[in-house]
Amino acid sequence: MSLEFQAIEAFAPRKFHQIFTAPATDKRGPLKITFGIAGIVDGEDSPTILFCGGMFGTRWQAFWLDWMAKREGVRVICVDR
């Protein structure tokens, strides 16, 4: 298996590529928010951490936090924008 295929397979899980659209208000239109989830995805009782990092690419940090979040039994939501 090539390194390129391994990298694609590692970054491909859907949990790293989530989109939420906030409804429009009287002051703005719909707002699209992208985020990634590290750690435990299922289970409402999981402790959850909201991580709002820098301006761009924060959801990609979910990939690097995933192993630690799984080990600690938490979910980390990394908001991109």
Chimera marker file (.cmm) of the C-alpha trace (Angstrom):
<marker_set name="trace">
<marker id="1" x="0.000" y="0.000" z="0.000" r="1" g="1" b="0" radius="0.5"/>
<marker id="2" x="1.468" y="3.364" z="-1.033" r="1" g="1" b="0" radius="0.5"/>
<marker id="3" x="2.049" y="6.201" z="1.422" r="1" g="1" b="0" radius="0.5"/>
<marker id="4" x="-0.332" y="8.371" z="-0.585" r="1" g="1" b="0" radius="0.5"/>
<marker id="5" x="-3.135" y="5.818" z="-0.193" r="1" g="1" b="0" radius="0.5"/>
<marker id="6" x="-2.408" y="5.473" z="3.538" r="1" g="1" b="0" radius="0.5"/>
<marker id="7" x="-2.633" y="9.258" z="4.000" r="1" g="1" b="0" radius="0.5"/>
<marker id="8" x="-5.919" y="9.452" z="2.083" r="1" g="1" b="0" radius="0.5"/>
<marker id="9" x="-7.347" y="6.574" z="4.104" r="1" g="1" b="0" radius="0.5"/>
<marker id="10" x="-6.299" y="8.216" z="7.399" r="1" g="1" b="0" radius="0.5"/>
<marker id="11" x="-7.859" y="11.609" z="6.586" r="1" g="1" b="0" radius="0.5"/>
<marker id="12" x="-10.979" y="10.259" z="4.848" r="1" g="1" b="0" radius="0.5"/>
<marker id="13" x="-13.284" y="9.362" z="7.777" r="1" g="1" b="0" radius="0.5"/>
<marker id="14" x="-16.477" y="11.431" z="7.711" r="1" g="1" b="0" radius="0.5"/>
<marker id="15" x="-15.987" y="12.589" z="11.313" r="1" g="1" b="0" radius="0.5"/>
<marker id="16" x="-13.159" y="14.878" z="10.169" r="1" g="1" b="0" radius="0.5"/>
<marker id="17" x="-15.369" y="16.562" z="7.517" r="1" g="1" b="0" radius="0.5"/>
<marker id="18" x="-18.647" y="17.744" z="9.054" r="1" g="1" b="0" radius="0.5"/>
<marker id="19" x="-20.828" y="20.679" z="7.962" r="1" g="1" b="0" radius="0.5"/>
<marker id="20" x="-23.578" y="22.444" z="9.894" r="1" g="1" b="0" radius="0.5"/>
<marker id="21" x="-25.699" y="25.227" z="8.422" r="1" g="1" b="0" radius="0.5"/>
<marker id="22" x="-27.073" y="27.755" z="10.904" r="1" g="1" b="0" radius="0.5"/>
<marker id="23" x="-30.418" y="29.159" z="9.781" r="1" g="1" b="0" radius="0.5"/>
<marker id="24" x="-30.702" y="32.638" z="8.333" r="1" g="1" b="0" radius="0.5"/>
<marker id="25" x="-31.640" y="35.568" z="10.552" r="1" g="1" b="0" radius="0.5"/>
<marker id="26" x="-32.966" y="39.020" z="9.696" r="1" g="1" b="0" radius="0.5"/>
<marker id="27" x="-29.354" y="40.327" z="9.653" r="1" g="1" b="0" radius="0.5"/>
<marker id="28" x="-27.604" y="37.581" z="7.653" r="1" g="1" b="0" radius="0.5"/>
<marker id="29" x="-28.231" y="34.628" z="5.395" r="1" g="1" b="0" radius="0.5"/>
<marker id="30" x="-27.573" y="30.966" z="6.247" r="1" g="1" b="0" radius="0.5"/>
<marker id="31" x="-24.155" y="30.422" z="7.827" r="1" g="1" b="0" radius="0.5"/>
<marker id="32" x="-22.174" y="27.330" z="6.866" r="1" g="1" b="0" radius="0.5"/>
<marker id="33" x="-19.849" y="26.030" z="9.610" r="1" g="1" b="0" radius="0.5"/>
<marker id="34" x="-17.330" y="23.245" z="9.033" r="1" g="1" b="0" radius="0.5"/>
<marker id="35" x="-15.829" y="21.186" z="11.831" r="1" g="1" b="0" radius="0.5"/>
<marker id="36" x="-14.084" y="17.928" z="12.643" r="1" g="1" b="0" radius="0.5"/>
<marker id="37" x="-14.694" y="15.544" z="15.518" r="1" g="1" b="0" radius="0.5"/>
<marker id="38" x="-11.840" y="13.848" z="17.358" r="1" g="1" b="0" radius="0.5"/>
<marker id="39" x="-12.238" y="10.937" z="19.738" r="1" g="1" b="0" radius="0.5"/>
<marker id="40" x="-15.581" y="9.360" z="20.537" r="1" g="1" b="0" radius="0.5"/>
<marker id="41" x="-18.233" y="10.120" z="17.921" r="1" g="1" b="0" radius="0.5"/>
<marker id="42" x="-21.194" y="8.147" z="19.263" r="1" g="1" b="0" radius="0.5"/>
<marker id="43" x="-22.675" y="8.499" z="22.710" r="1" g="1" b="0" radius="0.5"/>
<marker id="44" x="-24.379" y="11.539" z="24.155" r="1" g="1" b="0" radius="0.5"/>
<marker id="45" x="-22.865" y="10.953" z="27.598" r="1" g="1" b="0" radius="0.5"/>
<marker id="46" x="-19.296" y="11.486" z="26.406" r="1" g="1" b="0" radius="0.5"/>
<marker id="47" x="-17.576" y="14.546" z="27.856" r="1" g="1" b="0" radius="0.5"/>
<marker id="48" x="-17.231" y="17.049" z="25.011" r="1" g="1" b="0" radius="0.5"/>
<marker id="49" x="-14.648" y="19.770" z="24.461" r="1" g="1" b="0" radius="0.5"/>
<marker id="50" x="-15.266" y="22.608" z="21.994" r="1" g="1" b="0" radius="0.5"/>
<marker id="51" x="-11.985" y="23.700" z="20.417" r="1" g="1" b="0" radius="0.5"/>
<marker id="52" x="-11.960" y="26.984" z="18.463" r="1" g="1" b="0" radius="0.5"/>
<marker id="53" x="-8.426" y="27.504" z="17.254" r="1" g="1" b="0" radius="0.5"/>
<marker id="54" x="-7.023" y="29.878" z="14.664" r="1" g="1" b="0" radius="0.5"/>
<marker id="55" x="-8.763" y="31.214" z="11.583" r="1" g="1" b="0" radius="0.5"/>
<marker id="56" x="-8.321" y="28.371" z="9.094" r="1" g="1" b="0" radius="0.5"/>
<marker id="57" x="-7.848" y="24.615" z="9.122" r="1" g="1" b="0" radius="0.5"/>
<marker id="58" x="-8.797" y="23.942" z="12.738" r="1" g="1" b="0" radius="0.5"/>
<marker id="59" x="-10.883" y="20.915" z="11.748" r="1" g="1" b="0" radius="0.5"/>
<marker id="60" x="-7.697" y="19.296" z="10.429" r="1" g="1" b="0" radius="0.5"/>
<marker id="61" x="-6.335" y="19.402" z="13.968" r="1" g="1" b="0" radius="0.5"/>
<marker id="62" x="-9.047" y="16.897" z="14.880" r="1" g="1" b="0" radius="0.5"/>
<marker id="63" x="-6.963" y="14.291" z="13.049" r="1" g="1" b="0" radius="0.5"/>
<marker id="64" x="-3.957" y="14.955" z="15.302" r="1" g="1" b="0" radius="0.5"/>
<marker id="65" x="-6.088" y="15.053" z="18.485" r="1" g="1" b="0" radius="0.5"/>
<marker id="66" x="-8.023" y="11.883" z="17.633" r="1" g="1" b="0" radius="0.5"/>
<marker id="67" x="-5.714" y="9.332" z="19.264" r="1" g="1" b="0" radius="0.5"/>
<marker id="68" x="-5.455" y="11.294" z="22.521" r="1" g="1" b="0" radius="0.5"/>
<marker id="69" x="-9.201" y="11.987" z="22.710" r="1" g="1" b="0" radius="0.5"/>
<marker id="70" x="-9.983" y="8.285" z="22.198" r="1" g="1" b="0" radius="0.5"/>
<marker id="71" x="-7.490" y="7.333" z="24.899" r="1" g="1" b="0" radius="0.5"/>
<marker id="72" x="-9.064" y="9.808" z="27.352" r="1" g="1" b="0" radius="0.5"/>
<marker id="73" x="-12.649" y="8.872" z="26.429" r="1" g="1" b="0" radius="0.5"/>
<marker id="74" x="-13.727" y="12.338" z="25.308" r="1" g="1" b="0" radius="0.5"/>
<marker id="75" x="-15.026" y="13.996" z="22.149" r="1" g="1" b="0" radius="0.5"/>
<marker id="76" x="-13.334" y="17.136" z="20.797" r="1" g="1" b="0" radius="0.5"/>
<marker id="77" x="-15.224" y="19.296" z="18.308" r="1" g="1" b="0" radius="0.5"/>
<marker id="78" x="-12.748" y="21.367" z="16.269" r="1" g="1" b="0" radius="0.5"/>
<marker id="79" x="-14.603" y="24.273" z="14.632" r="1" g="1" b="0" radius="0.5"/>
<marker id="80" x="-13.042" y="25.439" z="11.374" r="1" g="1" b="0" radius="0.5"/>
<marker id="81" x="-15.047" y="28.554" z="10.512" r="1" g="1" b="0" radius="0.5"/>
<link id1="1" id2="2" r="1" g="1" b="0" radius="0.2"/>
<link id1="2" id2="3" r="1" g="1" b="0" radius="0.2"/>
<link id1="3" id2="4" r="1" g="1" b="0" radius="0.2"/>
<link id1="4" id2="5" r="1" g="1" b="0" radius="0.2"/>
<link id1="5" id2="6" r="1" g="1" b="0" radius="0.2"/>
<link id1="6" id2="7" r="1" g="1" b="0" radius="0.2"/>
<link id1="7" id2="8" r="1" g="1" b="0" radius="0.2"/>
<link id1="8" id2="9" r="1" g="1" b="0" radius="0.2"/>
<link id1="9" id2="10" r="1" g="1" b="0" radius="0.2"/>
<link id1="10" id2="11" r="1" g="1" b="0" radius="0.2"/>
<link id1="11" id2="12" r="1" g="1" b="0" radius="0.2"/>
<link id1="12" id2="13" r="1" g="1" b="0" radius="0.2"/>
<link id1="13" id2="14" r="1" g="1" b="0" radius="0.2"/>
<link id1="14" id2="15" r="1" g="1" b="0" radius="0.2"/>
<link id1="15" id2="16" r="1" g="1" b="0" radius="0.2"/>
<link id1="16" id2="17" r="1" g="1" b="0" radius="0.2"/>
<link id1="17" id2="18" r="1" g="1" b="0" radius="0.2"/>
<link id1="18" id2="19" r="1" g="1" b="0" radius="0.2"/>
<link id1="19" id2="20" r="1" g="1" b="0" radius="0.2"/>
<link id1="20" id2="21" r="1" g="1" b="0" radius="0.2"/>
<link id1="21" id2="22" r="1" g="1" b="0" radius="0.2"/>
<link id1="22" id2="23" r="1" g="1" b="0" radius="0.2"/>
<link id1="23" id2="24" r="1" g="1" b="0" radius="0.2"/>
<link id1="24" id2="25" r="1" g="1" b="0" radius="0.2"/>
<link id1="25" id2="26" r="1" g="1" b="0" radius="0.2"/>
<link id1="26" id2="27" r="1" g="1" b="0" radius="0.2"/>
<link id1="27" id2="28" r="1" g="1" b="0" radius="0.2"/>
<link id1="28" id2="29" r="1" g="1" b="0" radius="0.2"/>
<link id1="29" id2="30" r="1" g="1" b="0" radius="0.2"/>
<link id1="30" id2="31" r="1" g="1" b="0" radius="0.2"/>
<link id1="31" id2="32" r="1" g="1" b="0" radius="0.2"/>
<link id1="32" id2="33" r="1" g="1" b="0" radius="0.2"/>
<link id1="33" id2="34" r="1" g="1" b="0" radius="0.2"/>
<link id1="34" id2="35" r="1" g="1" b="0" radius="0.2"/>
<link id1="35" id2="36" r="1" g="1" b="0" radius="0.2"/>
<link id1="36" id2="37" r="1" g="1" b="0" radius="0.2"/>
<link id1="37" id2="38" r="1" g="1" b="0" radius="0.2"/>
<link id1="38" id2="39" r="1" g="1" b="0" radius="0.2"/>
<link id1="39" id2="40" r="1" g="1" b="0" radius="0.2"/>
<link id1="40" id2="41" r="1" g="1" b="0" radius="0.2"/>
<link id1="41" id2="42" r="1" g="1" b="0" radius="0.2"/>
<link id1="42" id2="43" r="1" g="1" b="0" radius="0.2"/>
<link id1="43" id2="44" r="1" g="1" b="0" radius="0.2"/>
<link id1="44" id2="45" r="1" g="1" b="0" radius="0.2"/>
<link id1="45" id2="46" r="1" g="1" b="0" radius="0.2"/>
<link id1="46" id2="47" r="1" g="1" b="0" radius="0.2"/>
<link id1="47" id2="48" r="1" g="1" b="0" radius="0.2"/>
<link id1="48" id2="49" r="1" g="1" b="0" radius="0.2"/>
<link id1="49" id2="50" r="1" g="1" b="0" radius="0.2"/>
<link id1="50" id2="51" r="1" g="1" b="0" radius="0.2"/>
<link id1="51" id2="52" r="1" g="1" b="0" radius="0.2"/>
<link id1="52" id2="53" r="1" g="1" b="0" radius="0.2"/>
<link id1="53" id2="54" r="1" g="1" b="0" radius="0.2"/>
<link id1="54" id2="55" r="1" g="1" b="0" radius="0.2"/>
<link id1="55" id2="56" r="1" g="1" b="0" radius="0.2"/>
<link id1="56" id2="57" r="1" g="1" b="0" radius="0.2"/>
<link id1="57" id2="58" r="1" g="1" b="0" radius="0.2"/>
<link id1="58" id2="59" r="1" g="1" b="0" radius="0.2"/>
<link id1="59" id2="60" r="1" g="1" b="0" radius="0.2"/>
<link id1="60" id2="61" r="1" g="1" b="0" radius="0.2"/>
<link id1="61" id2="62" r="1" g="1" b="0" radius="0.2"/>
<link id1="62" id2="63" r="1" g="1" b="0" radius="0.2"/>
<link id1="63" id2="64" r="1" g="1" b="0" radius="0.2"/>
<link id1="64" id2="65" r="1" g="1" b="0" radius="0.2"/>
<link id1="65" id2="66" r="1" g="1" b="0" radius="0.2"/>
<link id1="66" id2="67" r="1" g="1" b="0" radius="0.2"/>
<link id1="67" id2="68" r="1" g="1" b="0" radius="0.2"/>
<link id1="68" id2="69" r="1" g="1" b="0" radius="0.2"/>
<link id1="69" id2="70" r="1" g="1" b="0" radius="0.2"/>
<link id1="70" id2="71" r="1" g="1" b="0" radius="0.2"/>
<link id1="71" id2="72" r="1" g="1" b="0" radius="0.2"/>
<link id1="72" id2="73" r="1" g="1" b="0" radius="0.2"/>
<link id1="73" id2="74" r="1" g="1" b="0" radius="0.2"/>
<link id1="74" id2="75" r="1" g="1" b="0" radius="0.2"/>
<link id1="75" id2="76" r="1" g="1" b="0" radius="0.2"/>
<link id1="76" id2="77" r="1" g="1" b="0" radius="0.2"/>
<link id1="77" id2="78" r="1" g="1" b="0" radius="0.2"/>
<link id1="78" id2="79" r="1" g="1" b="0" radius="0.2"/>
<link id1="79" id2="80" r="1" g="1" b="0" radius="0.2"/>
<link id1="80" id2="81" r="1" g="1" b="0" radius="0.2"/>
</marker_set>
